[in-house]
Amino acid sequence: MARAYSQDLRDRVIKAVEAGESARSSGRRFGVSEAAAIKWVRRWRDTGSPSPKQVGGYRPCILADHADWVLGLVSSTPDMTLREIRHHLQERGVMVVSNTIWRFLQHNGLTYKKRQHMQQSKSERM
């Protein structure tokens, strides 16, 4: 993944724009794309700083706000499928994919097998 441009370069582009140059021409002048210069100027006008946004980090699960409800639903009907859980969530206005539900349940220590693990047959391949 590429690194963000230096703050010094961003500041020079902003100073050129403050001096009356357009964002496109200042981007060309300092060797950055016009789109990057336009975004920096827009961010500077909106927030007062052209600093880059944070890259990476922790993003909380969408289902964190509905954790008690989902866990209660699964405990009341343990053989419910992921598709059924997803349908109940959609009725509540929460749009998620099955993989999100799977990761949420796994994070909360719930395995999601429909039946118990069978011992492997010694005579036949299963």
trRosetta pair geometry for C-beta under 8 A, 3 or more apart (Angstrom, degrees):
i j d omega theta_ij theta_ji phi_ij phi_ji
1 55 7.5 160 141 176 143 141
4 52 4.0 -58 -145 -50 153 166
4 55 7.2 -162 -41 -28 112 130
5 9 5.0 -90 163 75 112 134
5 10 6.1 132 101 -51 112 91
5 32 6.5 1 -97 -106 157 136
5 36 7.1 93 -14 174 143 140
5 52 7.6 147 45 -58 67 122
6 9 4.8 97 64 5 86 100
6 10 7.1 -150 99 -3 49 87
7 10 5.5 -54 -150 39 38 115
7 11 6.2 40 152 -22 69 105
7 50 7.9 143 -145 85 69 92
7 51 6.5 -5 -113 -107 105 77
8 11 5.8 -54 -148 35 29 111
8 12 6.5 30 153 -20 63 104
9 12 5.7 -52 -149 33 32 111
9 13 6.6 33 153 -18 64 103
9 30 6.2 141 -161 166 91 133
9 32 6.9 118 160 -44 125 133
10 13 5.9 -55 -153 34 32 110
10 14 6.4 29 151 -17 65 108
10 40 5.3 -155 -145 -147 93 137
10 50 4.3 -172 169 110 119 126
10 51 7.3 138 104 -84 164 35
10 52 8.0 -145 -65 -42 154 78
11 14 5.6 -55 -147 38 34 112
11 15 6.3 35 154 -21 67 105
11 50 7.1 -177 -72 48 49 126
12 15 5.7 -51 -145 35 32 111
12 16 6.5 34 154 -20 63 103
12 30 5.9 140 104 -105 119 143
13 16 5.8 -55 -153 34 31 112
13 17 6.6 29 150 -17 64 105
13 23 7.5 51 171 -144 106 70
13 26 5.0 123 -149 138 72 119
13 27 6.5 40 -134 -80 126 58
13 30 5.6 -103 -77 23 89 154
13 32 7.0 -46 -77 40 141 136
13 37 5.3 -142 -165 -130 138 93
13 40 5.8 58 94 92 138 148
13 41 7.4 -107 135 -58 106 88
13 50 7.5 177 71 -174 108 171
14 17 5.6 -55 -150 37 34 111
14 18 6.3 37 150 -21 66 104
14 40 6.7 -113 -63 140 91 111
14 41 6.8 163 -106 -98 72 68
14 44 5.3 155 -118 -102 124 165
14 50 5.4 -148 -57 -23 130 142
15 18 5.4 -50 -146 36 34 114
15 19 6.4 34 153 -21 64 105
16 19 5.6 -55 -150 35 32 112
16 21 4.5 -36 160 49 90 135
16 26 3.8 151 100 -122 135 125
16 29 6.7 -178 -148 66 165 143
16 30 7.5 -157 -4 -33 152 119
17 20 7.9 164 -178 23 30 9
17 21 5.9 -87 -90 72 38 78
17 22 7.3 12 -118 -175 81 14
17 23 5.6 20 -100 -81 125 69
17 26 5.6 -92 -55 0 77 160
17 37 8.0 160 -58 175 123 102
17 41 5.3 164 -112 -110 172 121
17 44 8.0 135 69 68 144 150
21 25 5.3 -117 -179 84 100 113
21 26 4.7 114 114 -59 125 101
21 29 7.5 -28 174 1 154 148
22 25 4.7 83 59 14 90 100
22 26 6.8 -163 87 -5 43 88
23 26 5.9 -59 -143 42 28 108
23 27 6.2 34 156 -24 64 107
23 34 7.2 99 121 -165 84 73
23 37 4.6 162 173 131 84 102
23 38 4.7 108 127 -89 142 58
23 40 7.7 170 -149 62 114 87
23 41 4.4 -94 -102 -7 129 152
24 27 5.8 -57 -152 32 27 113
24 28 6.6 23 153 -14 63 105
24 34 4.5 13 -131 -141 76 114
24 37 6.6 157 -91 80 25 133
24 38 7.0 18 -67 -60 69 100
25 28 5.6 -52 -149 38 36 111
25 29 6.1 41 151 -25 66 107
26 29 5.3 -50 -143 35 34 117
26 30 6.3 13 164 -1 67 108
26 37 5.7 161 85 -158 89 141
27 30 6.5 -70 -145 48 24 93
27 32 5.0 -90 -157 80 80 84
27 33 6.2 -30 172 109 129 25
27 34 4.6 151 79 -103 149 43
27 35 7.9 125 -155 28 165 31
27 36 6.3 140 -135 67 123 82
27 37 2.9 -120 -71 -18 111 143
27 38 7.3 -37 -43 -24 144 68
28 31 7.8 37 -177 -71 28 28
28 34 6.7 6 -47 -74 84 89
30 37 7.7 133 49 -90 114 120
32 36 4.7 -92 158 77 114 132
32 37 5.7 135 91 -52 112 90
33 36 4.6 96 61 3 87 101
33 37 7.1 -155 94 -4 48 85
34 37 5.7 -57 -151 38 35 111
34 38 6.2 35 152 -20 68 106
35 38 5.7 -54 -147 36 31 112
35 39 6.3 31 154 -19 65 106
36 39 5.8 -56 -149 37 31 111
36 40 6.3 32 153 -20 65 105
37 40 5.7 -53 -147 35 31 112
37 41 6.4 29 155 -17 65 106
38 41 5.9 -56 -149 38 30 109
38 42 6.3 30 153 -19 65 107
39 42 5.6 -54 -145 38 31 112
39 43 6.2 30 156 -18 66 106
40 43 5.8 -55 -145 38 29 109
40 44 6.2 32 153 -21 64 108
40 50 4.3 36 -169 -153 90 121
41 44 5.5 -53 -145 36 31 114
41 45 6.4 28 155 -17 64 105
41 50 7.5 -3 -69 -102 28 118
42 45 5.9 -57 -148 38 30 108
42 46 6.2 21 156 -14 65 111
43 46 5.8 -60 -142 42 30 107
43 47 5.8 -21 175 25 69 112
43 49 7.3 -50 137 91 97 52
43 50 5.4 107 86 -126 109 54
43 51 7.9 -129 138 49 132 46
44 47 7.1 -72 -122 57 17 75
44 48 6.8 12 -167 -160 53 9
44 49 6.5 -117 -115 102 63 7
44 50 4.4 -17 -66 -64 101 88
52 55 7.4 -10 141 -33 122 99
54 57 5.7 22 143 -22 126 138
60 64 5.1 -40 165 -8 112 154
61 64 4.7 127 70 -41 85 91
61 100 7.3 142 -158 -169 94 93
61 103 7.3 -164 -115 106 123 107
61 104 5.6 129 -176 -97 149 95
61 107 7.2 -155 -51 40 152 162
62 65 7.8 -52 166 21 45 97
62 94 7.1 144 144 -166 111 107
62 96 5.7 175 84 -91 140 117
62 100 6.2 -6 39 -173 117 141
63 66 5.2 -74 -159 59 66 98
63 67 6.3 105 138 -77 83 63
63 70 5.8 5 -174 -16 123 157
63 89 7.8 -58 -107 -122 104 140
63 94 7.3 86 -99 174 72 147
63 96 6.7 -1 -57 -65 101 164
63 100 6.7 145 -22 149 115 104
63 101 7.1 103 -57 -102 154 58
63 104 4.6 1 59 -112 144 154
64 67 5.7 -7 -154 -43 35 112
66 69 4.9 -57 -173 48 79 116
66 70 5.4 79 126 -26 94 103
66 89 7.1 108 127 -125 164 100
66 92 7.2 117 -122 115 142 154
66 94 6.1 -52 -23 -64 158 163
67 70 6.1 -62 -144 39 26 105
67 71 6.1 17 163 -11 65 112
67 104 7.7 -150 -111 -173 79 116
67 108 7.4 158 -156 -84 104 138
68 71 6.1 -60 -143 43 26 106
68 72 6.0 27 158 -19 63 112
69 72 5.8 -59 -147 39 26 111
69 73 6.3 30 154 -23 63 106
69 92 7.6 103 136 -97 156 167
70 73 5.6 -53 -149 33 31 114
70 74 6.5 26 155 -14 65 106
70 85 6.8 60 -147 -164 95 116
70 89 7.4 13 -94 -80 105 109
70 101 7.6 -155 -157 -137 137 91
70 104 6.9 -3 120 130 158 139
70 105 8.0 -120 144 -75 120 83
71 74 5.8 -54 -145 39 33 108
71 75 6.2 30 156 -17 66 108
71 108 6.4 -126 -93 166 117 160
71 110 7.9 -177 -124 -37 85 142
72 75 5.8 -56 -141 40 31 108
72 76 6.2 27 159 -18 65 108
73 76 6.1 -59 -146 37 26 106
73 77 6.7 -31 170 36 63 98
73 80 7.0 -51 146 40 92 166
73 85 6.6 129 115 -122 134 88
73 88 6.2 160 -149 112 154 162
74 77 7.0 -84 -139 67 24 65
74 78 6.5 57 168 -110 67 50
74 80 6.3 -124 -116 48 60 121
74 85 7.1 8 -74 -98 92 127
74 105 6.9 141 -96 -115 165 116
74 110 6.5 22 141 -155 153 166
75 78 6.8 11 -138 -73 27 84
77 80 4.4 72 113 -42 109 112
79 114 6.9 65 -147 -143 86 74
80 84 4.7 -118 -171 83 92 132
80 85 5.8 106 132 -54 120 86
81 84 4.7 100 56 5 77 100
81 85 7.2 -139 98 -3 43 85
82 85 5.6 -52 -149 37 36 112
82 86 6.2 40 151 -22 66 106
82 98 4.4 76 141 -150 129 104
82 101 5.2 151 -150 88 95 134
82 102 6.2 -10 -113 -63 141 87
82 112 7.1 52 -58 177 101 151
83 86 5.5 -53 -148 36 31 115
83 87 6.5 36 151 -23 63 103
83 98 6.6 -24 -73 -94 58 123
84 87 5.5 -48 -148 31 34 114
84 88 6.6 34 153 -17 64 101
85 88 5.8 -54 -152 36 33 110
85 89 6.4 33 150 -18 66 106
85 101 5.3 135 102 -156 131 150
86 89 5.6 -55 -149 37 32 112
86 90 6.4 36 152 -22 65 103
86 96 6.5 -129 -127 77 88 83
86 97 7.6 -7 -121 -163 133 20
86 98 5.8 -61 -55 -83 139 72
86 101 6.1 -109 -68 -28 84 148
87 90 5.7 -51 -149 32 32 113
87 91 6.8 36 150 -22 62 101
88 91 5.7 -50 -155 30 35 115
88 92 6.9 27 149 -11 63 105
89 92 5.6 -60 -155 41 38 108
89 94 4.2 -71 176 75 96 108
89 95 7.7 162 125 -79 104 19
89 96 6.0 -28 123 28 153 106
89 101 7.5 -149 -15 -83 150 119
90 93 7.5 61 -172 -70 34 13
90 94 6.9 -101 -78 66 31 57
90 95 6.4 56 -109 -96 80 62
96 100 4.2 -106 -177 71 115 142
96 101 6.2 125 114 -45 129 85
97 100 5.3 106 59 0 68 100
97 101 7.7 -136 102 0 42 87
98 101 5.6 -55 -155 37 42 111
98 102 6.1 46 148 -24 72 105
99 102 5.3 -50 -145 35 35 117
99 103 6.4 32 157 -16 67 104
100 103 6.0 -55 -147 38 29 106
100 104 6.3 32 152 -21 63 108
101 104 5.6 -55 -148 36 31 114
101 105 6.3 27 156 -16 66 106
102 105 6.1 -58 -149 38 27 106
102 106 6.2 25 154 -17 63 111
102 112 6.7 -105 -130 26 78 154
103 106 5.6 -55 -142 40 32 113
103 107 6.1 37 156 -23 65 106
104 107 5.8 -55 -149 35 27 113
104 108 6.5 13 155 -6 62 110
105 108 5.8 -65 -148 46 32 103
105 110 4.3 -72 -179 71 90 114
105 112 5.8 63 113 -53 147 121
106 109 7.8 66 -178 -57 30 13
106 110 7.0 -94 -77 64 28 64
106 111 7.6 52 -108 -100 71 46
106 112 7.7 -73 -65 -6 79 108
113 116 7.5 102 113 -95 127 21
113 117 7.2 -8 156 -56 166 76
115 118 7.9 12 120 -38 114 94
118 126 7.6 -175 91 -143 121 162
120 126 6.1 -133 -140 9 72 130
121 124 4.6 -11 116 56 144 77
121 125 7.4 -135 70 -73 110 8
121 126 5.5 130 17 -50 105 103
